Amino acid sequence: MIAFYLSLAALGAAGAALIRELAAAQAKQRAALRPVRVHAANRDSRRG
């Protein structure tokens, strides 16, 4: 009976880790879609 609960706990931990990995991948994907800001210093140096 204890083995059943231990395996259940292991399954829950694995599921939580999987959800964290998916959330991290989604955050990376969102960050890649975000436009990159051009710094004002770079724009000033081009005029010179």
C-alpha positions in Angstrom: 0.0 0.0 0.0 2.9 2.4 0.8 4.4 1.7 -2.6 1.1 2.8 -4.2 1.2 6.1 -2.4 4.9 6.6 -3.2 4.4 6.0 -6.9 1.4 8.3 -6.8 3.6 11.0 -5.3 6.3 10.4 -7.9 3.7 10.7 -10.6 2.5 14.0 -9.2 6.1 15.4 -9.0 6.8 14.4 -12.6 3.6 16.1 -13.7 4.5 19.3 -11.9 8.0 19.2 -13.5 6.4 18.8 -16.9 4.0 21.7 -16.4 7.0 23.9 -15.3 8.9 22.9 -18.4 6.0 23.7 -20.6 5.5 27.1 -18.9 9.2 27.9 -19.4 9.0 27.0 -23.1 5.9 29.2 -23.5 7.6 32.1 -21.8 10.6 31.8 -24.1 8.4 31.7 -27.1 6.6 34.8 -26.0 9.9 36.6 -25.4 11.0 35.7 -28.9 7.9 37.3 -30.4 8.4 40.6 -28.4 9.9 43.4 -30.5 13.4 44.5 -29.6 13.8 48.1 -28.6 16.5 50.2 -30.2 18.4 52.2 -27.7 18.5 56.0 -28.2 22.3 56.0 -28.0 22.5 53.8 -31.1 20.3 56.1 -33.1 22.4 59.2 -32.1 25.6 57.6 -33.2 24.2 56.9 -36.7 23.5 60.6 -37.4 27.1 61.7 -36.5 
